[in-house]
Amino acid sequence: MVGSVTVRRQAKQPVWKRLGSRAARRLRALWPPRYSLAGLIGTVAFASVSFTPSLLPRGWLLQAAFTGITAAVGYGVGVALGRLVRTLAGTSPSAKARRVSWLLLALLGIPVLAWTLWLGQDWQRRLHLLMGMPPPDPYAWLPMLAVASAALLLIIAAFRLLRWLVRALTAKLTPRVRPRVARALAVAVVFVLVAALANGLLWRALVNASGDAFGTPDRPVSEDVSMPLAPQRSGSPASLLPWDSLGRHGKNFVTSAPTVARLSEFSGAPAQRPVRIYAGLNSAPDVATRAALAVRDLRRAGGFDRKVLVVAQASGSGTVDPAAVQALEYMYNGDTAVVSMQYSFLPSWFSFVTDRQRAQQTGKELFDEVHRAWAALPAERRPKLLVTGTSLGAFGIEAAFDDLADVRGRTDGVVLAGPPSAGPLHQFLVNHRDPGSPQWLPVYDSGRTVRFASTSRDLWAPEARWQWPRMVYLQHGSDPVVFWDPEIAVARPDWLVEPRAPDVSPHLTWLPLFTFWQLTADLPYAQDVPPGHGHNYRALFADTWAAVAPPPGWTAADTLRLRSVLETIER
């Protein structure tokens, strides 16, 4: 009778009061005592570790996102371990034990978080200064903690919503099937829904991040980019590759070469217009056809009649490092031809994680096609054949060669910048480096053919005579692209055991699983550091190409002038 009276009273209440009471109950569910004690212990532990330094400095917003996600993972790990302990023990702690545990968590957890946060601020300040960046705002920890806490609560709330969906679906299915089957079906349905939603959101985010125009071919690239009229460029009226097929990065590439006037000003002599050929994803239906079409357009544009022919492998999204190719165009006064090809529109770091085989296939097809046409020419008419690639472009173009002897036999010089460690040739050279040379700056065979460099001085460090043709790997000790390797999750890498690079924090310590997670979080922002650090190699291309493929009469003073020109290039 009392229950029925209560129900009638609630029914007489206004709708807004009933909704308000429900909202209050939902808010009370978020109060800390409703959280798992074991989960919060995991949160404190993981959040504290998130303040430790990685290879690259972090701004407060990036640190907030990293800490929030890491703390949420810690909460999930704590909840799972707590359930496991209770299952093994066969009992739950008493109410008094829980109260004491909550008190200890408050008394110990808050000081631990405050101490690690203070240390983290100091580590970030030192790391910023180590890379020549202004130190972060000392009060940035306030908004960082607010955003990190909000991210943590949102992630936990999202997983609780998923748990509620599983339970609701299980309750609906239980009258029709066995309870275990109902729960399995409910989990499967929720998983599929979440995967579909996440995949769609992730896809849109990646398309926006890559800035590619293939989804909207008529989208303007920028106000000052228009179809070239010179026949030396893909996309021109004379080209076999239509302008609309190049994509955003291809259009930028073929129109961003230095002008004849600038080249003449640099050299003091009449210059030629550089040849630039680019095949976009929409240029042909498959890799082999695109490569053949690119070489046909290269021949049409007179690329095989130039002094230098460069095969430049694009990165994941289709970008070609402007400094890598412009350095040669200035050195040879425009008497150059550069050919490249796109294989994806995803950012390079994401392409490497998800579909690296396509990069290798593209690199091999493009180089082999160019080399066949080049080798068919009379020896005295062949241009100097050079190869370059940055990031995933370096990884992809490596696939064109079986070993170092193949590189020497089929090229006149190679410069690869920021190569991922998974490249077979790169991996072999690093693993077989000379004793005493560190992983971040290895020396192979005393540097007779291939050399690794983090600065221009490293090009000449090995004492052995550097033979022709020459090959160079540019890699900074602070580049997460170079050292990202799943093995780091379970094994301490050599670059943290041996004497480390000068721009790597001395406070960076290997932790199982976590160090790999730190490097993964560094990947999308690897270029957002000054030249000479991280994945930014712009400052090294002048000295490197001057060492690998200098034109006749090139001097050290010319290299200095070229270095100044490359510093003004916008990425």
C-alpha positions as CSV (number, residue, x, y, z in Angstrom):
1,M,0.0,0.0,0.0
2,V,2.8,2.4,0.9
3,G,4.5,1.6,-2.4
4,S,1.4,2.4,-4.4
5,V,0.9,5.7,-2.6
6,T,4.5,6.7,-3.4
7,V,4.0,5.8,-7.0
8,R,0.8,7.9,-7.2
9,R,2.6,10.9,-5.5
10,Q,5.4,10.6,-8.0
11,A,2.9,10.5,-10.9
12,K,1.3,13.7,-9.6
13,Q,4.7,15.5,-9.6
14,P,5.4,17.8,-12.6
15,V,7.4,16.3,-15.4
16,W,10.4,18.6,-14.8
17,K,10.6,17.4,-11.2
18,R,10.6,13.8,-12.2
19,L,13.3,14.4,-14.8
20,G,15.3,16.4,-12.2
21,S,15.2,13.6,-9.7
22,R,16.4,11.1,-12.4
23,A,19.2,13.5,-13.4
24,A,20.2,13.8,-9.7
25,R,20.4,10.0,-9.4
26,R,22.6,9.9,-12.5
27,L,24.9,12.6,-11.1
28,R,25.1,10.8,-7.8
29,A,26.3,7.7,-9.7
30,L,29.3,9.7,-10.8
31,W,30.4,10.6,-7.2
32,P,33.8,9.2,-6.3
33,P,32.5,6.5,-3.9
34,R,30.7,4.9,-6.9
35,Y,34.0,4.6,-8.7
36,S,36.2,1.5,-8.3
37,L,38.9,1.8,-5.7
38,A,41.2,-0.4,-7.6
39,G,40.4,1.6,-10.8
40,L,41.3,4.9,-9.1
41,I,44.6,3.4,-7.8
42,G,45.4,2.4,-11.4
43,T,44.4,6.0,-12.5
44,V,46.8,7.6,-10.1
45,A,49.6,5.2,-11.1
46,F,49.2,5.7,-14.8
47,A,48.6,9.4,-14.6
48,S,51.8,9.8,-12.6
49,V,53.8,7.9,-15.2
50,S,52.2,10.0,-18.0
51,F,54.2,13.0,-16.8
52,T,57.5,11.3,-17.6
53,P,59.3,12.7,-20.7
54,S,59.3,11.1,-24.1
55,L,61.5,11.9,-27.1
56,L,59.7,15.1,-28.0
57,P,58.4,18.0,-25.9
58,R,54.7,18.3,-25.3
59,G,52.5,21.4,-25.1
60,W,49.9,21.5,-22.3
61,L,47.0,20.5,-24.5
62,L,48.8,17.5,-25.9
63,Q,49.9,16.6,-22.4
64,A,46.4,16.8,-21.2
65,A,45.1,14.5,-23.9
66,F,47.9,12.1,-23.3
67,T,47.4,12.1,-19.5
68,G,43.6,11.8,-19.8
69,I,43.8,8.8,-22.1
70,T,46.6,7.1,-20.1
71,A,44.7,7.6,-16.8
72,A,41.6,6.1,-18.4
73,V,43.6,3.0,-19.4
74,G,45.0,2.9,-15.9
75,Y,41.4,2.9,-14.5
76,G,40.4,0.0,-16.7
77,V,43.6,-2.0,-15.8
78,G,42.9,-1.3,-12.1
79,V,39.3,-2.5,-12.4
80,A,40.3,-5.7,-14.1
81,L,43.0,-6.4,-11.6
82,G,40.6,-5.7,-8.7
83,R,38.1,-8.2,-10.1
84,L,40.7,-10.8,-10.6
85,V,41.9,-10.5,-7.0
86,R,38.4,-10.7,-5.7
87,T,37.7,-13.7,-7.8
88,L,40.9,-15.5,-6.7
89,A,40.3,-14.6,-3.0
90,G,36.6,-15.6,-3.2
91,T,35.5,-12.7,-1.1
92,S,35.3,-8.9,-1.1
93,P,37.0,-6.5,1.5
94,S,34.9,-5.4,4.4
95,A,33.3,-1.9,4.7
96,K,36.0,-0.9,7.2
97,A,38.8,-2.0,4.9
98,R,37.3,-0.1,2.0
99,R,37.0,3.1,4.1
100,V,40.6,2.8,5.2
101,S,41.7,2.2,1.6
102,W,39.9,5.2,0.4
103,L,41.6,7.3,3.1
104,L,45.0,6.0,2.2
105,L,44.4,6.7,-1.5
106,A,43.5,10.3,-0.7
107,L,46.5,10.7,1.7
108,L,49.0,9.1,-0.7
109,G,47.6,9.5,-4.1
110,I,47.2,13.3,-4.1
111,P,50.9,13.9,-3.0
112,V,52.2,11.4,-5.5
113,L,50.3,13.1,-8.3
114,A,51.4,16.5,-7.2
115,W,55.1,15.4,-7.0
116,T,55.1,13.7,-10.4
117,L,53.3,16.7,-11.9
118,W,56.0,19.0,-10.5
119,L,58.7,16.7,-11.9
120,G,56.9,16.5,-15.2
121,Q,56.8,20.3,-15.5
122,D,60.6,20.5,-14.9
123,W,61.3,17.7,-17.4
124,Q,59.2,19.4,-20.1
125,R,61.0,22.7,-19.4
126,R,64.4,21.0,-19.8
127,L,63.3,19.2,-23.0
128,H,62.0,22.3,-24.6
129,L,65.3,24.1,-23.9
130,L,67.2,21.1,-25.2
131,M,65.6,21.5,-28.6
132,G,65.9,25.3,-28.6
133,M,62.2,25.9,-27.9
134,P,60.8,28.4,-25.4
135,P,59.9,26.8,-22.1
136,P,56.2,26.2,-21.4
137,D,54.1,28.5,-19.3
138,P,54.7,27.5,-15.7
139,Y,51.0,27.9,-15.0
140,A,49.9,25.7,-17.9
141,W,49.5,22.7,-15.5
142,L,46.1,24.3,-14.4
143,P,44.3,24.0,-17.7
144,M,46.2,20.8,-18.4
145,L,44.8,19.1,-15.3
146,A,41.3,20.4,-16.0
147,V,41.3,19.0,-19.6
148,A,42.9,15.7,-18.6
149,S,40.3,15.2,-15.8
150,A,37.5,15.9,-18.2
151,A,38.9,13.5,-20.8
152,L,39.3,10.8,-18.1
153,L,35.7,11.2,-16.9
154,L,34.3,11.2,-20.5
155,I,36.1,8.0,-21.4
156,I,34.9,6.3,-18.2
157,A,31.4,7.5,-18.8
158,A,31.6,6.2,-22.4
159,F,32.6,2.8,-21.3
160,R,29.9,2.7,-18.6
161,L,27.4,3.6,-21.4
162,L,28.7,0.6,-23.4
163,R,28.4,-1.6,-20.3
164,W,24.8,-0.5,-19.9
165,L,24.0,-1.2,-23.5
166,V,25.4,-4.7,-23.2
167,R,23.3,-5.3,-20.1
168,A,20.1,-3.9,-21.7
169,L,20.6,-6.0,-24.8
170,T,21.3,-9.1,-22.7
171,A,18.1,-8.6,-20.7
172,K,16.1,-8.3,-24.0
173,L,17.7,-11.4,-25.5
174,T,17.6,-13.6,-22.3
175,P,13.9,-14.7,-22.7
176,R,14.7,-16.0,-26.2
177,V,18.1,-17.7,-25.8
178,R,20.4,-18.9,-23.0
179,P,21.9,-16.2,-20.7
180,R,25.5,-16.9,-21.9
181,V,24.5,-16.8,-25.5
182,A,22.5,-13.6,-24.9
183,R,25.4,-11.9,-23.3
184,A,27.8,-13.0,-26.1
185,L,25.3,-11.7,-28.7
186,A,24.9,-8.4,-26.9
187,V,28.7,-7.9,-26.6
188,A,29.0,-8.7,-30.4
189,V,26.3,-6.2,-31.4
190,V,27.7,-3.4,-29.2
191,F,31.2,-4.1,-30.5
192,V,30.1,-3.9,-34.1
193,L,28.2,-0.7,-33.5
194,V,31.1,1.0,-31.7
195,A,33.6,-0.2,-34.4
196,A,31.4,1.2,-37.2
197,L,31.0,4.5,-35.4
198,A,34.7,4.8,-34.5
199,N,35.8,3.8,-38.0
200,G,33.6,6.4,-39.6
201,L,34.8,9.1,-37.2
202,L,38.4,8.1,-37.6
203,W,38.1,8.0,-41.3
204,R,36.8,11.6,-41.4
205,A,39.4,12.8,-39.0
206,L,42.2,11.2,-41.1
207,V,40.9,12.7,-44.3
208,N,40.8,16.2,-42.6
209,A,44.2,15.7,-41.1
210,S,45.8,14.6,-44.4
211,G,44.2,17.6,-46.2
212,D,43.7,15.6,-49.3
213,A,41.4,16.6,-52.1
214,F,40.6,13.3,-53.7
215,G,37.2,13.2,-52.1
216,T,36.4,16.6,-53.5
217,P,38.5,17.1,-56.7
218,D,37.3,20.6,-57.3
219,R,38.3,21.9,-53.9
220,P,40.9,24.7,-54.3
221,V,44.4,23.9,-53.2
222,S,45.3,27.5,-52.4
223,E,44.7,30.9,-53.9
224,D,48.0,31.0,-55.7
225,V,48.1,27.5,-57.1
226,S,46.8,27.0,-60.6
227,M,47.4,24.6,-63.5
228,P,50.9,24.9,-64.9
229,L,51.3,25.9,-68.5
230,A,54.9,24.8,-68.9
231,P,55.3,21.4,-70.6
232,Q,57.9,20.4,-68.1
233,R,55.2,19.8,-65.5
234,S,52.6,17.1,-65.0
235,G,49.1,18.6,-65.1
236,S,50.0,21.0,-67.9
237,P,48.1,21.0,-71.2
238,A,50.9,18.9,-72.8
239,S,51.0,16.4,-69.9
240,L,49.7,12.8,-70.0
241,L,48.6,13.3,-66.4
242,P,45.6,15.5,-66.1
243,W,45.6,18.3,-63.6
244,D,42.6,17.0,-61.8
245,S,44.1,13.6,-61.3
246,L,47.1,14.9,-59.3
247,G,45.4,15.5,-56.0
248,R,46.2,18.3,-53.6
249,H,49.7,17.3,-52.8
250,G,50.6,16.5,-56.4
251,K,49.3,20.0,-57.5
252,N,51.5,21.6,-54.8
253,F,54.5,19.6,-55.8
254,V,54.4,20.4,-59.6
255,T,53.8,24.1,-58.9
256,S,56.3,24.7,-56.1
257,A,59.6,24.3,-57.9
258,P,61.9,27.3,-57.8
259,T,61.4,29.7,-60.7
260,V,64.0,30.2,-63.4
261,A,64.6,33.7,-62.1
262,R,65.4,32.5,-58.6
263,L,67.7,29.7,-59.9
264,S,69.5,32.2,-62.1
265,E,69.9,34.6,-59.2
266,F,71.4,31.8,-57.1
267,S,73.8,30.5,-59.7
268,G,74.6,33.8,-61.6
269,A,74.0,32.0,-64.9
270,P,71.0,31.3,-67.2
271,A,68.9,28.5,-65.6
272,Q,66.5,25.9,-67.0
273,R,63.0,25.2,-65.8
274,P,63.1,22.1,-63.6
275,V,61.0,19.1,-64.7
276,R,58.6,17.8,-62.1
277,I,56.4,14.7,-62.8
278,Y,53.8,13.4,-60.4
279,A,51.2,10.6,-60.7
280,G,48.3,10.9,-58.2
281,L,46.0,8.1,-57.0
282,N,43.4,9.1,-59.6
283,S,45.9,9.1,-62.4
284,A,45.6,5.3,-63.0
285,P,43.7,2.4,-61.4
286,D,46.7,0.5,-60.1
287,V,50.4,1.0,-59.0
288,A,52.0,-0.6,-62.1
289,T,49.9,1.5,-64.5
290,R,50.6,4.7,-62.5
291,A,54.3,4.0,-62.6
292,A,54.4,3.4,-66.3
293,L,52.3,6.5,-67.0
294,A,54.6,8.6,-64.8
295,V,57.7,7.4,-66.8
296,R,55.9,8.1,-70.1
297,D,55.2,11.7,-68.9
298,L,58.8,12.0,-67.7
299,R,60.1,11.1,-71.2
300,R,57.6,13.5,-72.8
301,A,58.8,16.3,-70.6
302,G,62.5,15.7,-71.5
303,G,63.4,14.3,-68.1
304,F,65.9,11.8,-69.4
305,D,67.8,14.6,-71.2
306,R,68.6,16.5,-67.9
307,K,71.9,16.2,-65.9
308,V,70.1,14.8,-62.9
309,L,67.1,12.5,-62.7
310,V,65.6,12.0,-59.2
311,V,63.2,9.4,-58.1
312,A,61.6,11.0,-55.0
313,Q,59.3,8.6,-53.1
314,A,56.3,10.5,-51.6
315,S,55.3,10.0,-47.9
316,G,51.9,8.4,-46.9
317,S,49.7,11.4,-47.8
318,G,51.6,12.1,-51.1
319,T,53.9,14.8,-50.0
320,V,57.5,15.1,-51.2
321,D,59.9,16.9,-48.9
322,P,60.4,20.2,-50.6
323,A,64.0,20.7,-49.2
324,A,65.1,17.3,-50.5
325,V,64.3,18.1,-54.2
326,Q,64.9,21.9,-54.2
327,A,68.4,21.4,-52.9
328,L,69.3,19.6,-56.1
329,E,67.3,22.0,-58.4
330,Y,69.4,24.9,-57.0
331,M,72.7,22.9,-57.2
332,Y,72.2,22.0,-60.8
333,N,70.6,25.3,-61.9
334,G,67.3,23.7,-62.8
335,D,68.9,21.0,-65.1
336,T,67.0,18.4,-63.2
337,A,64.0,16.1,-63.4
338,V,62.1,14.8,-60.4
339,V,59.5,12.1,-60.6
340,S,57.2,10.9,-57.8
341,M,54.0,9.0,-57.3
342,Q,51.2,8.8,-54.7
343,Y,50.0,5.6,-53.0
344,S,47.8,6.8,-50.2
345,F,46.1,9.9,-48.8
346,L,46.5,9.0,-45.1
347,P,49.1,10.7,-43.0
348,S,52.5,9.0,-43.2
349,W,52.5,7.8,-39.6
350,F,49.1,6.2,-40.0
351,S,50.0,4.6,-43.4
352,F,53.1,3.1,-41.8
353,V,51.0,1.5,-39.0
354,T,48.2,0.2,-41.2
355,D,49.4,-0.3,-44.8
356,R,53.1,-0.2,-45.2
357,Q,53.2,-2.8,-47.9
358,R,51.6,-0.4,-50.4
359,A,54.5,2.1,-49.8
360,Q,57.0,-0.7,-50.6
361,Q,55.1,-1.8,-53.7
362,T,55.0,1.8,-55.0
363,G,58.7,2.4,-54.3
364,K,59.7,-0.7,-56.2
365,E,57.4,-0.2,-59.2
366,L,58.3,3.4,-59.7
367,F,62.1,3.0,-59.4
368,D,62.2,-0.2,-61.5
369,E,60.1,1.5,-64.3
370,V,62.4,4.6,-64.2
371,H,65.6,2.4,-64.1
372,R,64.4,0.3,-67.1
373,A,64.0,3.4,-69.2
374,W,67.2,5.0,-67.9
375,A,69.3,1.8,-68.6
376,A,68.0,1.6,-72.2
377,L,69.7,4.9,-73.0
378,P,73.3,5.0,-74.3
379,A,75.7,5.2,-71.3
380,E,77.0,8.7,-72.4
381,R,73.5,10.1,-72.5
382,R,72.2,8.8,-69.1
383,P,71.6,11.5,-66.5
384,K,72.9,11.0,-63.0
385,L,70.2,8.8,-61.3
386,L,69.5,9.8,-57.7
387,V,67.0,8.5,-55.1
388,T,65.5,10.2,-52.1
389,G,62.6,9.8,-49.7
390,T,61.5,11.0,-46.3
391,S,59.7,9.1,-43.6
392,L,57.5,6.4,-45.2
393,G,58.9,7.5,-48.5
394,A,62.4,6.3,-47.3
395,F,60.8,3.1,-46.2
396,G,59.0,2.5,-49.5
397,I,61.9,3.3,-51.8
398,E,64.2,0.9,-49.9
399,A,62.1,-1.9,-51.3
400,A,63.5,-1.3,-54.8
401,F,66.9,-2.6,-53.7
402,D,68.0,-6.1,-52.5
403,D,71.1,-4.9,-50.6
404,L,73.8,-2.3,-50.5
405,A,75.5,-3.7,-53.6
406,D,72.2,-3.3,-55.5
407,V,72.1,0.4,-54.4
408,R,75.6,1.0,-55.7
409,G,75.0,-0.9,-58.9
410,R,71.8,0.9,-59.9
411,T,72.1,4.5,-58.6
412,D,74.5,7.4,-58.5
413,G,73.5,8.4,-55.0
414,V,70.8,8.0,-52.3
415,V,69.6,10.2,-49.5
416,L,66.9,8.9,-47.2
417,A,65.7,11.0,-44.3
418,G,63.8,9.8,-41.1
419,P,63.6,6.2,-42.2
420,P,61.4,3.9,-40.1
421,S,63.4,1.2,-38.4
422,A,61.3,-1.5,-40.1
423,G,63.0,-1.0,-43.5
424,P,64.9,-4.2,-44.3
425,L,68.0,-2.5,-45.6
426,H,68.1,0.0,-42.8
427,Q,67.5,-2.7,-40.2
428,F,70.3,-4.8,-41.6
429,L,72.8,-1.9,-41.5
430,V,71.9,-0.9,-38.0
431,N,72.0,-4.5,-36.7
432,H,75.4,-5.1,-38.3
433,R,76.9,-1.7,-37.3
434,D,80.5,-1.5,-36.3
435,P,81.2,-2.2,-32.6
436,G,81.2,0.9,-30.5
437,S,78.8,2.9,-32.7
438,P,75.4,3.6,-31.1
439,Q,72.0,2.6,-32.6
440,W,70.9,6.2,-33.1
441,L,74.1,7.0,-35.1
442,P,75.5,3.7,-36.4
443,V,78.6,3.2,-38.5
444,Y,78.6,0.4,-41.1
445,D,81.7,-1.0,-42.7
446,S,83.6,2.1,-41.5
447,G,81.4,4.3,-43.6
448,R,82.9,3.3,-46.9
449,T,79.6,3.4,-48.8
450,V,76.7,4.3,-46.5
451,R,76.8,6.8,-43.7
452,F,74.3,7.9,-41.0
453,A,74.1,11.5,-40.0
454,S,72.3,13.6,-37.4
455,T,74.4,16.7,-38.2
456,S,76.5,17.8,-41.1
457,R,79.6,16.9,-39.2
458,D,78.5,13.3,-39.0
459,L,78.9,12.9,-42.8
460,W,82.7,13.1,-42.5
461,A,83.2,11.5,-39.1
462,P,84.1,8.0,-40.3
463,E,87.8,7.9,-41.1
464,A,87.6,5.5,-44.0
465,R,87.6,6.8,-47.6
466,W,84.0,7.4,-48.7
467,Q,83.5,5.6,-52.0
468,W,81.2,6.5,-55.0
469,P,78.3,6.2,-55.3
470,R,77.3,7.3,-51.8
471,M,74.3,6.7,-49.7
472,V,73.2,8.6,-46.6
473,Y,70.6,8.0,-43.9
474,L,69.6,11.1,-42.1
475,Q,68.2,10.3,-38.6
476,H,68.0,12.3,-35.4
477,G,68.2,10.6,-32.1
478,S,65.0,12.3,-31.1
479,D,62.9,11.2,-34.1
480,P,60.1,8.8,-33.0
481,V,59.5,7.7,-36.6
482,V,63.0,6.2,-36.7
483,F,62.8,4.4,-33.4
484,W,59.1,3.4,-33.3
485,D,59.2,-0.4,-33.0
486,P,56.7,-2.7,-31.3
487,E,59.6,-4.6,-29.7
488,I,60.1,-1.6,-27.5
489,A,57.0,-2.6,-25.6
490,V,58.8,-5.7,-24.2
491,A,62.5,-5.0,-24.6
492,R,64.7,-2.0,-23.7
493,P,66.1,-0.6,-27.0
494,D,69.8,-0.1,-27.5
495,W,69.4,3.7,-28.0
496,L,68.4,3.9,-24.3
497,V,71.2,1.6,-23.1
498,E,74.1,3.0,-25.1
499,P,75.2,6.7,-24.8
500,R,72.1,8.5,-26.0
501,A,71.7,11.3,-28.5
502,P,72.4,14.8,-27.2
503,D,68.8,15.9,-27.7
504,V,67.3,13.0,-25.9
505,S,66.3,13.7,-22.3
506,P,68.5,12.0,-19.7
507,H,65.3,11.4,-17.7
508,L,63.7,9.3,-20.4
509,T,63.5,5.8,-18.9
510,W,62.3,2.6,-20.5
511,L,59.1,1.2,-19.1
512,P,57.5,-2.0,-20.4
513,L,54.6,-1.1,-22.8
514,F,54.5,2.5,-21.7
515,T,57.6,3.7,-23.6
516,F,56.1,2.2,-26.8
517,W,52.9,4.1,-26.0
518,Q,54.8,7.3,-25.5
519,L,56.6,7.0,-28.9
520,T,53.3,6.2,-30.6
521,A,51.8,9.4,-29.1
522,D,54.8,11.3,-30.5
523,L,54.4,10.2,-34.1
524,P,51.6,12.7,-35.3
525,Y,53.7,15.7,-34.0
526,A,57.2,14.5,-34.9
527,Q,57.7,17.4,-37.3
528,D,56.5,20.1,-34.9
529,V,60.0,20.8,-33.6
530,P,62.9,23.1,-34.8
531,P,65.1,21.8,-37.6
532,G,67.8,19.4,-36.4
533,H,65.4,17.6,-34.0
534,G,62.6,15.1,-34.3
535,H,61.4,14.4,-37.8
536,N,62.6,17.8,-39.2
537,Y,65.5,17.3,-41.6
538,R,65.3,20.5,-43.7
539,A,68.6,21.9,-42.3
540,L,70.6,18.8,-43.5
541,F,69.8,18.5,-47.2
542,A,72.2,21.1,-48.5
543,D,75.2,19.5,-46.9
544,T,74.1,16.0,-47.6
545,W,73.5,16.4,-51.3
546,A,76.7,18.4,-51.6
547,A,78.5,15.3,-50.2
548,V,76.5,12.7,-52.2
549,A,76.1,14.3,-55.7
550,P,77.9,17.7,-56.0
551,P,78.0,19.3,-59.4
552,P,81.4,20.2,-60.9
553,G,83.0,23.2,-59.2
554,W,80.7,23.1,-56.2
555,T,82.3,24.7,-53.1
556,A,81.7,24.9,-49.3
557,A,80.6,28.5,-49.8
558,D,77.9,27.3,-52.2
559,T,76.7,24.9,-49.6
560,L,76.4,27.7,-47.1
561,R,74.3,29.8,-49.5
562,L,72.1,26.9,-50.4
563,R,71.5,26.2,-46.7
564,S,70.2,29.7,-46.3
565,V,67.9,29.3,-49.2
566,L,66.4,26.0,-47.9
567,E,65.8,27.6,-44.5
568,T,63.2,29.8,-46.1
569,I,61.2,27.0,-47.6
570,E,57.7,26.5,-46.1
571,R,56.7,22.9,-45.5
